[in-house]
Amino acid sequence: MTRGPLAAFHRPPEPDLAALLTGAHRVAVLEDVTNYTNIGAIFRSAAALGIDAVLLTPACHDPLFRRASRVSMGTVFQVPWARIGSARDWACEGVARLRDAGFATAALALADDALSIADTRLKATDKLALVLGTEGDGLAASTIAACDWTVRIPMHHGVDSLNVAAASAVAFWETRREG
């Protein structure tokens, strides 16, 4: 069993957010996700289901951490990613940058008035940013308020929600672009 470093490399410079969003149609925004297993699983789903980029808020953990890259099966090196926002309350600045790039924003959150993830408006939107929150706390109220839509995945048998990694896969699949 290896206990030490497996490799050493120069960390590539982080891509420019505006350049990353140019030409992108589906992006995932991870708000304060701090579980490396979830981060890796989200990147793997993003790669498999056509997400063009993953954006990380300032408090979100590093996807190049060993556990995240291992769980992702290396897709953290395939799916472009960058940081968005410069403050803990990233949504003020971050959602505005997404809108400036032509994106509609969908906050995945538990709310009685939320759209179903199967709502046809989501899939029909040319540029869509899916905003996912951390385990437990979910998205900040200010983030939900800043987004264009609040979206929820319908549940059965009294279950209120899915793990963020599982929810990301469902959301990526349901809102994928055809063709």
Salt bridges, closest charged atoms under 4 A:
ASP32 OD2 - ARG88 NH1 3.36
ASP62 OD2 - ARG11 NH2 2.81
ASP119 OD2 - ARG121 NH2 2.88
ASP126 OD1 - HIS25 ND1 3.05
ASP126 OD1 - ARG177 NH1 3.38
ASP148 OD1 - ARG99 NH2 2.89
GLU178 OE2 - LYS123 NZ 2.94
GLU178 OE2 - ARG176 NH2 3.48
